[in-house]
């Protein structure tokens, strides 16, 4: 399909707007992933385990990606990200154990597996930053903000996410800046658009599957 090259900054702005629109679409009915609709610690435990699994899987993928980065700045970003995932996983593991759970006693639903397998298969640095850093982390941090503002979420659960939220906020506009710097060809712009679209579609499926697990007791 034919595409038209646009200024890279315009592309970055377009993709940021798309992610923001997706986030707003969740407001009417926040997913279990956000913790906001949950009413029991048993439900919260499943979501904690699910999000712990995400931290581990993300670090594994970043490690596999590193050798494929020619851009040193992007390589260093994902090297730092591995350390962040480790810190976040420890924070969540502490809360899981405090609830009497095992961090690894969790079987991910189909949408969660599909999302991370799709991330792992991405080859271009622009795709990786667009799918994971811009779309994936953008949506996750938006929902962390929602849970931190929600009076029904207990403080013991908010505490680790305050630290996680601070680190995510520290990334600022970095993903958009990378896209604006690197997406300078029609092919790379097409890849970036497709990666964001893929990330959002699969994240919606993951959220739906997690809702089924937590709120309706579905298992696969």
C-alpha positions as CSV (number, residue, x, y, z in Angstrom):
1,X,0.0,0.0,0.0
2,X,1.4,3.4,-0.9
3,X,2.3,5.7,1.8
4,X,3.4,9.3,1.9
5,X,6.4,10.6,3.8
6,X,5.6,13.2,6.4
7,X,7.9,15.2,8.7
8,X,9.1,12.8,11.4
9,X,7.9,15.1,14.2
10,X,4.5,15.1,12.7
11,X,4.5,11.3,12.7
12,X,5.6,11.3,16.4
13,X,2.8,13.7,17.2
14,X,0.3,11.6,15.3
15,X,1.2,8.5,17.2
16,X,1.2,10.2,20.6
17,X,-2.3,11.4,19.8
18,X,-3.4,7.9,18.8
19,X,-2.1,6.4,22.1
20,X,-3.8,9.2,24.1
21,X,-7.1,8.6,22.3
22,X,-6.9,4.9,23.2
23,X,-6.2,5.8,26.8
24,X,-9.3,8.0,27.0
25,X,-11.4,5.2,25.5
26,X,-10.7,3.2,28.6
27,X,-12.0,5.8,31.0
28,X,-15.7,4.8,30.7
29,X,-14.9,1.3,32.0
30,X,-11.4,0.9,33.4
31,X,-10.0,-2.6,33.1
32,X,-9.1,-4.9,36.0
33,X,-5.4,-4.2,35.0
34,X,-5.9,-0.7,36.6
35,X,-7.0,-2.2,39.9
36,X,-9.8,0.5,40.0
37,X,-12.8,-1.8,39.6
38,X,-11.5,-4.5,42.0
39,X,-13.1,-5.0,45.4
40,X,-11.2,-8.0,46.9
41,X,-7.6,-8.8,47.7
42,X,-8.0,-12.1,45.8
43,X,-8.7,-10.1,42.6
44,X,-5.8,-7.8,43.3
45,X,-3.5,-10.7,43.8
46,X,-4.2,-12.0,40.2
47,X,-3.6,-8.6,38.7
48,X,-0.4,-8.2,40.7
49,X,0.8,-11.6,39.4
50,X,-0.1,-10.6,35.9
51,X,1.8,-7.4,36.1
52,X,4.7,-9.1,37.7
53,X,4.8,-11.5,34.8
54,X,4.9,-8.5,32.4
55,X,8.0,-7.1,34.1
56,X,9.8,-10.4,33.8
57,X,8.8,-10.9,30.2
58,X,9.7,-7.4,29.2
59,X,13.2,-7.7,30.6
60,X,13.7,-11.0,28.7
61,X,12.6,-9.3,25.5
62,X,14.8,-6.2,26.0
63,X,17.8,-8.5,26.6
64,X,17.2,-10.2,23.3
65,X,16.8,-6.9,21.5
66,X,20.0,-5.3,22.6
67,X,22.4,-6.9,20.0
68,X,20.1,-5.6,17.2
69,X,20.4,-1.9,18.1
70,X,22.8,0.1,16.0
71,X,21.7,3.3,17.7
72,X,23.7,3.7,20.9
73,X,21.2,5.9,22.6
74,X,18.4,3.4,22.0
75,X,20.6,0.6,23.1
76,X,21.4,2.4,26.4
77,X,17.8,3.2,27.0
78,X,16.8,-0.5,26.8
79,X,19.8,-1.5,29.0
80,X,18.5,0.9,31.6
81,X,15.0,-0.4,31.1
82,X,16.1,-3.9,32.1
83,X,17.2,-2.6,35.4
84,X,13.9,-0.8,35.8
85,X,11.9,-4.0,35.1
86,X,14.0,-5.7,37.8
87,X,13.2,-3.0,40.4
88,X,9.5,-3.0,39.5
89,X,9.3,-6.8,39.7
90,X,10.8,-6.8,43.2
91,X,8.3,-4.2,44.4
92,X,5.4,-6.2,43.0
93,X,6.8,-9.5,44.3
94,X,6.8,-8.1,47.9
95,X,3.1,-7.2,47.6
96,X,2.3,-10.6,46.2
97,X,4.0,-12.4,49.1
98,X,2.4,-10.1,51.6
99,X,-0.9,-11.4,50.3
100,X,0.2,-15.0,50.8
101,X,0.7,-15.5,47.1
102,X,3.6,-16.9,44.9
103,X,4.8,-14.4,42.3
104,X,5.3,-17.2,39.8
105,X,2.0,-19.1,40.4
106,X,0.4,-17.5,37.4
107,X,-0.7,-18.7,33.9
108,X,-1.0,-15.8,31.5
109,X,-4.1,-15.6,29.3
110,X,-3.9,-15.8,25.5
111,X,-3.9,-12.1,24.9
112,X,-1.0,-11.5,27.3
113,X,1.1,-14.2,25.6
114,X,0.2,-12.9,22.1
115,X,1.1,-9.3,23.0
116,X,4.6,-10.1,24.3
117,X,5.3,-12.6,21.5
118,X,4.5,-9.9,19.0
119,X,6.8,-7.5,20.7
120,X,9.6,-10.0,20.7
121,X,9.2,-10.5,16.9
122,X,9.7,-6.8,16.1
123,X,13.0,-6.1,14.3
124,X,13.3,-2.4,13.6
125,X,14.3,0.0,16.4
126,X,11.4,2.4,15.5
127,X,8.9,-0.5,15.7
128,X,10.2,-1.5,19.1
129,X,10.1,2.0,20.5
130,X,6.7,2.7,19.0
131,X,5.1,-0.6,20.1
132,X,6.6,-0.9,23.6
133,X,7.9,2.4,24.9
134,X,5.4,4.7,23.3
135,X,2.2,2.7,23.1
136,X,2.7,-0.1,25.7
137,X,4.3,1.9,28.5
138,X,2.2,5.0,27.7
139,X,-1.0,3.1,28.3
140,X,0.3,1.3,31.4
141,X,1.5,4.6,33.0
142,X,-1.8,6.3,32.2
143,X,-3.7,3.5,34.1
144,X,-1.2,3.8,37.0
145,X,-2.2,7.4,37.2
146,X,-5.8,6.4,37.3
147,X,-5.3,3.9,40.1
148,X,-3.2,6.4,42.2
149,X,-6.1,8.9,42.0
150,X,-8.8,6.3,42.8
151,X,-10.0,6.4,46.4
152,X,-11.1,2.8,46.3
153,X,-7.6,1.4,45.7
154,X,-5.9,0.7,49.0
155,X,-2.7,2.6,50.0
156,X,-0.7,-0.6,50.4
157,X,-1.2,-1.3,46.7
158,X,-0.6,2.3,45.6
159,X,2.8,2.5,47.4
160,X,4.9,0.4,44.9
161,X,3.2,2.1,42.0
162,X,4.1,5.5,43.2
163,X,7.8,4.5,42.7
164,X,7.0,2.9,39.3
165,X,5.0,5.9,38.2
166,X,7.9,8.2,39.1
167,X,10.3,6.3,36.9
168,X,7.9,6.1,34.0
169,X,7.3,9.8,34.2
170,X,11.0,10.3,34.1
171,X,11.1,9.0,30.6
172,X,9.0,12.0,29.5
173,X,8.8,12.4,25.8
174,X,11.7,10.1,25.0
175,X,9.8,7.6,22.8
176,X,8.3,10.3,20.7
177,X,11.8,12.0,20.4
178,X,13.3,8.7,19.1
179,X,10.6,8.3,16.6
180,X,11.0,11.9,15.4
181,X,14.7,11.3,15.0
182,X,14.7,7.9,13.3
183,X,11.4,7.6,11.3
184,X,12.8,9.5,8.4
185,X,11.7,7.1,5.5
186,X,8.3,6.0,4.3
187,X,9.2,2.4,5.3
188,X,10.1,3.3,8.9
189,X,7.0,5.5,9.2
190,X,4.8,2.7,8.0
191,X,6.5,0.3,10.5
192,X,6.0,2.8,13.4
193,X,2.3,3.2,12.6
194,X,1.7,-0.5,12.3
195,X,3.6,-1.2,15.5
196,X,1.5,1.3,17.5
197,X,-1.7,-0.2,16.0
198,X,-0.6,-3.7,16.8
199,X,0.4,-2.8,20.3
200,X,-3.0,-1.2,21.1
201,X,-5.1,-4.0,19.5
202,X,-3.2,-6.6,21.5
203,X,-3.3,-4.6,24.7
204,X,-7.0,-4.3,24.4
205,X,-7.2,-8.1,24.0
206,X,-5.0,-8.6,27.0
207,X,-7.1,-6.3,29.1
208,X,-10.3,-8.2,28.0
209,X,-8.7,-11.5,28.9
210,X,-7.5,-10.3,32.3
211,X,-11.0,-8.9,33.0
212,X,-12.4,-12.4,32.2
213,X,-9.8,-14.0,34.6
214,X,-10.3,-11.6,37.5
215,X,-14.0,-10.7,37.3
216,X,-15.5,-13.7,35.7
217,X,-13.2,-16.6,36.8
218,X,-12.3,-17.7,33.3
219,X,-9.3,-19.9,32.9
220,X,-7.6,-21.3,29.8
